[in-house]
Amino acid sequence: MRRVKPKKYLGQHFLNDRRIAARIVEALPLPPYQVLEVGPGMGVLTQFLCQLKDIDLSLVELDDESVAFLHQTYPELQEKIISADFLKLNLSERFFGEFSIIGNFPYNISSQILFKVLENKTQIKYVTGMVQREVGRRITAGPGGREYGILSVLMQAWYHAEYLFTVDESVFSPPPKVKSAVVRFSRNHVSTLGCDESLFVKVVKAAFNQRRKTLRNSLKAFGLSDKIIADDNIFRKRPEQLGVEEFVKLTNIIERSM
């Protein structure tokens, strides 16, 4: 079968370097042995995943042309190729127990993929994938820098985040305009943050949506009294100065005041 034509509207940039593909697969920890590859395209990662012993591999691909290619190239995976939009999948219905995710994630939805991971954090133990380098730096950044933001805090609340290596533009077809990064997320041992977790998300987003302001100004919408703000130095800080634990503390202060 002829090669699949990359589609710009799907954010497809097909990796051509087998050595890099092998490194990405090698970076995926096992177990769990249930593995979902997101956006396999022409199967550059799939070929190496199929070599792993005893894994239960599924693929999810939105592009019909890629799905047809995968069916022809990997007949042993016929029942495991899901023709669907990953963002719309009900993962808890598809998988029982823990599973891992791997993929060269479409750049136009890489952040959305990670937000879906967070929605299913009780089941998803590991994520290994390729994203834009800028996104990879942001997600793995620690407090104190410009790259640290909403997704940094939310992912690191539940996962240990690692920037593994950078990938050059030249190994893709078509070449993207930016460099890429391979990142890995490993579920930490946190079962509860010790605060209202839905409020935690709202606080983090509100703080970073006005990141140049101090928290006393960016969190005005929560109706905090002047006394509460004056009593704690945390409100004199900017969001990039807070780690996960401080955001938990901030969320509890706000919840008590409501």
C-alpha positions in Angstrom: 0.0 0.0 0.0 1.3 3.5 -0.8 2.4 5.8 2.0 -0.1 7.9 3.8 -0.2 11.6 2.8 0.3 13.8 5.9 -2.7 16.0 6.5 -2.1 19.5 7.8 -5.5 19.9 9.4 -4.8 16.9 11.6 -1.3 18.2 12.6 0.4 15.2 11.1 4.2 15.1 10.9 5.4 11.6 10.3 8.6 10.5 12.0 11.0 8.9 9.6 13.9 8.0 11.9 13.6 4.5 13.2 16.3 5.0 15.8 14.3 7.8 17.4 11.2 5.7 17.2 13.0 2.9 19.0 14.2 5.3 21.7 10.7 6.5 22.4 9.4 2.9 22.8 12.3 2.0 25.0 11.4 5.0 27.3 7.9 3.5 28.0 8.0 1.7 31.4 6.3 -1.7 31.8 4.1 -2.8 33.5 1.2 -2.1 33.0 1.0 -4.3 29.9 -2.1 -2.5 28.5 -0.7 0.1 26.1 -2.6 2.6 23.9 -0.8 4.3 21.1 -2.3 7.6 20.1 -2.1 8.7 16.5 0.1 5.9 15.1 -0.1 7.2 11.5 2.0 4.8 9.5 3.1 2.8 12.5 6.7 4.0 13.1 6.3 3.4 16.8 3.9 0.5 16.3 6.6 -1.7 14.6 8.7 -1.5 17.8 5.7 -1.8 20.2 4.8 -5.1 18.5 8.2 -6.5 19.4 7.6 -6.0 23.2 6.7 -9.2 24.9 3.2 -9.8 26.4 1.8 -6.3 25.9 -1.8 -5.8 25.1 -1.5 -3.1 22.4 -4.3 -0.9 21.1 -4.1 1.9 18.5 -6.4 4.9 18.2 -6.3 6.8 14.9 -8.6 9.5 13.5 -7.3 9.5 9.9 -9.2 7.0 7.7 -6.2 6.7 5.3 -3.9 5.8 8.2 -6.4 3.4 9.6 -6.5 1.5 6.3 -2.7 1.5 6.2 -2.5 0.1 9.7 -5.0 -2.7 9.0 -3.0 -3.8 6.0 0.4 -3.5 7.6 -0.5 -4.9 11.0 -3.1 -7.7 10.4 -2.3 -9.1 13.9 -3.8 -5.9 15.4 -7.1 -6.0 13.4 -9.3 -6.0 16.5 -7.1 -3.5 18.3 -7.2 -0.6 15.8 -9.7 1.9 17.0 -10.9 4.3 14.3 -11.9 7.3 16.5 -10.9 10.6 18.0 -8.9 10.0 21.1 -10.3 13.1 22.8 -13.8 11.6 22.5 -13.0 8.1 23.7 -14.4 6.8 26.9 -11.2 5.3 28.2 -12.7 3.7 31.3 -15.0 1.6 29.1 -12.1 0.6 26.8 -9.6 -0.4 29.5 -9.9 -2.2 32.8 -7.3 -1.4 35.4 -4.1 0.6 34.7 -2.7 1.3 31.2 -0.1 3.4 29.6 -0.2 5.9 26.7 2.5 6.4 24.0 2.5 8.4 20.8 3.9 11.0 18.5 1.1 13.4 19.6 -0.4 15.7 16.9 1.0 19.1 17.9 -2.4 20.9 17.5 -3.9 18.8 20.3 -1.0 17.8 22.5 -2.2 19.9 25.5 -5.7 18.5 25.1 -4.3 15.0 25.1 -2.6 15.7 28.5 -5.8 17.2 29.9 -7.6 14.0 29.0 -4.8 12.1 30.7 -5.5 14.1 33.9 -9.2 13.2 33.6 -8.2 9.5 33.6 -5.3 9.7 36.0 -6.6 6.9 38.2 -6.0 4.5 35.3 -3.2 6.0 33.3 0.1 5.1 34.9 2.6 6.3 32.3 2.7 8.6 29.3 5.6 8.7 26.9 5.2 10.9 23.9 6.5 13.5 21.4 5.3 17.1 21.6 6.5 20.5 20.5 9.7 21.4 22.3 8.1 24.5 23.7 5.2 22.4 25.1 7.6 19.9 26.6 9.6 22.5 28.3 6.5 24.1 29.8 5.0 20.9 31.1 8.3 19.8 32.8 9.3 23.2 34.1 9.6 23.8 37.8 8.5 26.9 39.7 10.3 30.2 39.1 10.5 30.5 35.3 8.5 31.9 32.5 7.8 28.4 31.1 6.1 27.2 34.3 2.3 27.5 33.9 -1.1 25.8 34.2 -0.3 22.5 32.6 3.0 22.3 34.6 1.2 22.6 37.9 -1.7 20.3 37.0 0.4 17.5 35.5 3.0 17.7 38.3 0.3 17.4 40.9 -0.3 13.9 39.8 2.7 12.8 37.7 6.5 12.9 37.8 7.4 14.8 34.6 10.6 14.3 32.6 12.1 16.0 29.5 13.9 13.1 27.9 15.4 14.5 24.7 15.0 16.9 21.8 14.2 15.9 18.2 15.3 17.9 15.2 12.8 19.0 12.5 14.7 17.1 9.7 13.5 13.7 10.8 9.9 14.4 10.0 7.8 14.4 6.8 6.8 17.1 6.4 9.3 18.9 8.7 7.6 21.0 11.3 8.7 24.6 11.8 9.8 23.8 15.4 11.9 21.3 17.2 10.2 18.5 19.2 10.6 16.9 22.6 10.1 13.5 24.0 8.6 13.6 27.5 7.6 11.0 30.0 5.1 11.2 32.8 5.0 8.6 35.6 2.0 8.6 38.0 3.1 9.6 41.5 1.8 8.3 44.8 -0.7 11.1 45.4 -4.2 9.8 45.8 -5.7 13.0 47.0 -4.3 16.6 47.0 -5.8 17.5 50.4 -8.1 20.1 48.9 -11.2 20.6 46.7 -9.6 19.4 43.5 -12.1 21.1 41.1 -11.4 24.3 43.0 -7.7 23.7 42.8 -7.9 23.6 39.0 -9.9 26.8 38.9 -7.4 28.6 41.2 -4.4 27.5 39.1 -6.1 28.6 35.9 -7.2 32.0 37.3 -3.8 32.7 38.7 -1.9 32.0 35.5 -4.5 33.7 33.3 -3.1 36.9 34.8 0.4 35.7 35.5 2.0 39.2 35.6 -0.2 40.1 38.5 0.3 39.2 42.2 -2.2 36.6 43.5 -4.0 39.3 45.5 -5.0 40.8 42.2 -5.4 37.8 39.9 -7.7 36.0 42.4 -10.1 38.9 43.1 -13.0 36.9 41.4 -13.0 34.5 44.5 -14.2 37.4 46.7 -11.4 37.2 49.3 -11.5 39.7 52.1 -8.8 42.3 52.7 -8.0 40.6 56.0 -7.4 37.2 54.5 -5.1 38.7 51.8 -3.2 40.8 54.4 -2.7 37.8 56.7 -0.8 35.6 54.3 2.3 36.4 52.3 1.3 34.0 49.6 -1.0 36.6 48.1 2.1 38.9 47.5 3.6 36.3 45.2 3.0 35.7 41.5 1.8 32.3 40.3 5.1 31.1 38.9 6.6 31.3 42.4 4.2 28.6 43.8 4.8 24.9 43.7 2.0 22.3 43.8 1.9 22.3 47.6 1.5 26.1 47.8 -1.3 26.0 45.3 -3.0 23.4 47.5 -2.6 25.7 50.5 -4.0 28.6 48.5 -7.0 26.5 47.4 -7.7 25.6 51.0 -7.5 29.3 52.1 -10.0 30.2 49.3 -12.3 27.3 50.2 -12.5 28.3 53.9 -13.4 31.9 52.9 -16.3 30.9 50.6 
